[in-house]
Amino acid sequence: MAKSKVLIADTSEATIKVLSAFLSAEFEVHRVFDGEEVIEKYYDIKPDIILLDLNLPNMNGLEILNYIRNVVNDQDIYIIVFVNEENNRLRIESLNAGANDLLAKPFSKDEVKARIQVAKRQVVLLQNLQRAYKRINKEVNLVSELQLKLLPKESFIFKHIGLQSYYRPSGQASGDYYDYIKINNSLLRFCVADVSGHGTRAAFIMAIVRTIFRLEESKNYTLPKVVDLLNKSLIDVLGDESDFVTLFVGEIDLERKVFSYINAGHCPAVVKIDSKIMHLKPDYPVLGFFPIDPETKFLHYKDKFSILLYTDGFYEWNIDEEEQFGLERFLQLVDEYLKKEDKIYLEEIILSLERVSEFSPMYRDDLTALFVYTKDS
């Protein structure tokens, strides 16, 4: 194992020699006499521990502390500051500036060794934590890669139906899900779901949703059967946990010109039937908590039909420190688009959100949208 790196910064050559003598056996020791050299060495060798005198020329110890903690924003490096035991004000300033520990001059060899060992334990602990986080991140990345494979990959080809999708996870693993299945040449089933929370747990629950939704390919389940089976499965798996799923699932029947759907706790879908715009609000609570008896709702159209499904990440972000963009504003924005055109381009919706405020939206949640529409050819 490589030795931890210690940087000694002091104006006294004698002090540096003494410290180097009894630290070099256990540590890789580097020495500087100037404040600016501390910063140069900091970037050059990336020390684990700094022994810092406050009275360095060109850049004093407090300035160095401020630079490392606030400019570079390095909170990991362990810094021990040499102080005068009688100067209580300077001791407090050093701690407030970011010193991890103080060492009063003149110091004893035993005290230096004891404090250095404390620093070394902290360094080793931090290194172990960083390695653990890397392993966790690697696992999460693998989950994220697998999750992307669960989303539709093939090009969408369906005569007289067009489809656009948008998917942007907020982190490495997402709780959002969208999918579609061609039942026959005139019937398309599709859904958008949102699992509470984020990370690998949400991704696992999302996989359950996909499994149930995809049963249609072999079981030919009705919409109520799919929703009921999913709800029962979630209750069985999650039990008394606080996780839940919102789901909007629908079908377009081109032959009968009928749209059938169930909304379980999901965001209101935006529908344009011929020239009329409406919002399809939830008829049932979120899934995973209570038994429900879902029933399908039906909408008939004459010529044209389109629907936008989305997750709450599209409107749950702040315009400023106090005000959220909100669902009402988002629905108004989408309605204005549909008043002008029968077809929405999801990228244009994203660009419109970018122009809402002076600053670009800081999305805290996953973004998923599905726009499905009928077309002539």
N, C-alpha and C positions, 0 to 999 in steps of 0.2 A: 504494500500500500504506500502511495506517495506521501511524503511528509507534508504537514500543513505549513503554509507560508506565513511567516511573521515579518512585518515591516516595522523597523525601529526608526522613529523620526525624533531626533533630539539635537540640540545645539552643542552638547558636550560629547567630545570624542571619547573621553574616559568612560562616560555612562554607556555609550554604545558598545564599547569594547567589553565592559563587564557583562552587560546583558547578552551580548552575542556569545560570550564564552560559555555561559551555562544554559543557553537555549539551543545552540547549534547541534547538539547531540540528538535532540528530539524534533527540531523544526528546521525548515529551510529559511534561513535568516537573511534579510536584506536591510541595508542601512542607508539613510539619507540625513542630511543636515539642514535642508532648506524646504520651505513650505511648498514651493512650486514643484520641487523634486518629488514630494509626496504624491501629488496628483499624477505626475508622469509615471512613477512607479506603480501607482494604483491601476492605471490603464495597462501598463506593460506586463506586470506579473500577476495581477488579480489576487492580492493577498487575502488570507482568511482572517488574520488578526493584525491590527495596527496598534503599536505602542506609540502614543502621540504626545509630544511636548507642546504646550500652548504658546511658547515664546519663540517660534521659528521665524526666521527672516523671510521677507517677500510675501508670505501668506501665513497668518498665524493659525493656531490650532482651532479656534472657534470658526474661522472662515473655512478651514478644511472640513470640519464637521458639517457645516451648513451646505457646503458644495456636495459632499458625498450623500448626505441624507435627503436634501431637498432638490438639488439640481439634477444629480444623477438618479436620485430616488433609490439608492441602494440601502435597504434596511437590514441586509443580511450580514454584512461584514461586521466583525466584532472589534470595537474600538475601546482601548484602555487609555485614559488620559492621565498624564503626569500632572499633579497639582501640588500647590503649597498647602499644607495641612491647616495653616492659619487663615487662609483666604477662603472663607465660607461662600462669599458671593460668587467667586469664580468656579467653585465646585458646583454650585447650583446651575450656573450658566452652562457649564459643560454638559451636565446631565440633560438639561432642557434642549441643548443643541443636538443631542443624539449620542452622547457617550454611553457605552454599556457599563463601564466600570471606571473607578478612579484609583490611582495609585499615588500616595503621598511621598514626596521627596523629603529627606533621604529615605530610601526604601531598603528593606532587608532582602537578602537572597531568598529566604524561605517564603516571604510574602509574595514576591514576584512569581515564584514557582507555583504557589497556591492559586493566585489569580489567573495565571496563564493556563493552568489545568482546568479552571472553571470555563475559561474561554474555549479551550480545546473541546471540552464536553459539549458546549453549545454548537461549535462548528460541526462536530461529528453528528450531533442530533439533526442539525439543519441539512447536512448532506444526506443522511438517511431518509429524511422527509422528502427531499427533492427526488431521490431515487424512487421512493414509493409513489410520488405523484406522477413521475414519468411512466411507471408501470401501469398506474390507473389510467392515465391519458392514452396509453397504447391500447388498453382494453376497450376504452370508450371509442377510440378511433375504429377499432375492429367492429364494434357494435354499429357505429355510424355507417361503415361501408356495407355491412350486411343489411342494414335498414334501407339504404338506397336501392338495394337489389329487390326489396319487397315492393317497391313502388312500380307502377307500369313503365315498361321499357320500350315496348314495341310501338311503332308508328301507328297513330290512330287512323284507321280507314273504315269509314262507315258511310254508305251512300245516303245522302240527304241529311246527315248530321255532322256538324263540326264541333271540335272540342279544343280548348286551350287549358293548359295547366301551369301553375306557378308554385314553386316549393323553395322556401328559404328557411332552413333551420336556424334557430337563434344560437345554438351551441353545436356540439359534436353529435349529440343524439337527440332526436326530436320525438315529441308526442303527437305530432300531426300526421294525418294519413288521408290520402285520396286514392280512389280506384275506380275502374269501370270494367264492365263485362258485356260483351255482345251476346245476348241471349239467343237471338235469331236475326234474320235480315231486316226485321222491322222493329226490334225491341232492344233498347240499350238500358242497362242498369248502371248507376254510378253512385258514389257516396263521397262525403268529406267527414272526417271525424277528428276530434281533438281530445287527447288524453290529458288529464290534469297533471301538472308538474312537468319536469324535464329530465333529461339524462337517461341512464340505462333502464331504470324502472319504467319510465314512460314508454321507452322503446319496446320493452317486453310486452307491455299491455297493448301497444299498437299492433304487435304481431298477433295477439289474440283476436283483435278486431279484424285483421286481414284474413285470418283463417276462417272465421265465421262467415265473413262476406263472400269469400271465394268458394264456400260450400255450394253456392248456386250452380257452379259449373258442373257439379256431379249430382246434386240432390234436387235441383229445380224447386227451391223453397220460395214461398211468397215473401213479400216485404215484411208483413207482420211476423212471419215465422223467423226471418233473419233477425229482426230486432229483438224479438222475445228470446230467441236462443242466445244472442249476444248478451242480453241483460242477465239472464240466468247464469251464463258462464262467468261473467264478471262478478256477480254476487258470490258464486261458489269459490272463485279463485281469490278474490280480494277480501271476502268476509267483512269484518268490521273496520277495515282500513279506510282511509279518507279518499282514496283514489276514485275517480269517476271518468266517464267518457260522454262527450256530447257527440251526437250523430245526426246527419241529414242523409237519408238514402232516398233515391228516386228512380223512376223509370219513364222513358219516353217510348210511347207506342205509336210509330209512324202510321201504321195501317188504320188504327182507330182514332188517331189524332187526340190522344189522351196522355196526360202526365199524371202519374200517381206517385205519392211520396209519404214519408213519415219523418217528422222532425222531433227528435228527442233531446231537448235542452240545448240545441245548437243555435248559432247566430241566425237571424232571419234571412232566408234566401231572397234574392231579388229576382223577380220573374217579370218577363214581358210577354204577354199573350196578345198576339196581333199588335195592337197599339196601346194596350193597357198595361200599366206597371203596377205591381203589387209586391208586398213583403210577406213571406210565409214564415210566421212566427212559430215557436215550439208549441206542440200540442201535448207533449209528454215531458216528464222530468229527465234529468241526466240519468245515464245508465250506470248500474253498479250498486245502487242503494236499495231500491224497492222493487217488488214485483209489479209489472204493468201488463195491461192487456191492449197492445197497440192495434190500431186500425188504420187502414190506408185512406188517405184523402185523394180526391181526383180533381183535375182541372182539364177542361176541354178547350181546344183551340181550333181555329178555322184554317189559317194560312201559315202563320209563323209563331214559333215559340223559342224563348231563350231563358236561361237561368244562370245566375251567378251564385256559387257556393264559396264560402271563405271561412277562415278562422279568426278569432278575436284579436290576433296580433296586428291586424290591419287597422284597428282603431284604438287599441289600448296602449297608446304611447302619448307622451306629454308634448304639448305645444310649447309650454314654458314650465317653470318650476312648480306652478300651482294648478295649471289647467290641462286636462286630458283632451285629446282630439275627439274621442267619443263615437259611439255607434250612430247617433243621429246625423252628425256631420258626414260620416262615411256613407251612409245611405243616401243623403242628399247628393253627394258627389257622383255616386253610381247612377242615381236616378237621372241626373242631368245628362250623363253620357247616353243612357238608353232612350231619352227623349229625342235625341238627335239621330241616333243610329240603332240598328237592330243588333249590331255586333260590337262587343267590347274587346279591346286589346288590353290584356292584363298589364303589359309593360307600361301602357299609357296611364293606367290607374296608379301604378307605382310612381311614375314621374309626377303625376298630379299631387300625390301625397308629399313628394319632395318639395313642392312649391307652396305648401300650406303655410309654413312659417319661415322665419328668417334662417333657421338652421335645419339641416336634414334630420328626419325622424330618427330617434334613438329607439329602435324596436327592441323591446324586452322579451318578446315572445316569438314563437315560430310563425312564419307566414306561409299559408297554403291557400290556394284558390283554384277553382275549377269552373270554367265557363262552357256551357253546353248550349248549342243552338241548332235549329233546323235550317236547312238550306235547300236550294232548288236542285243542285246537282252534286 
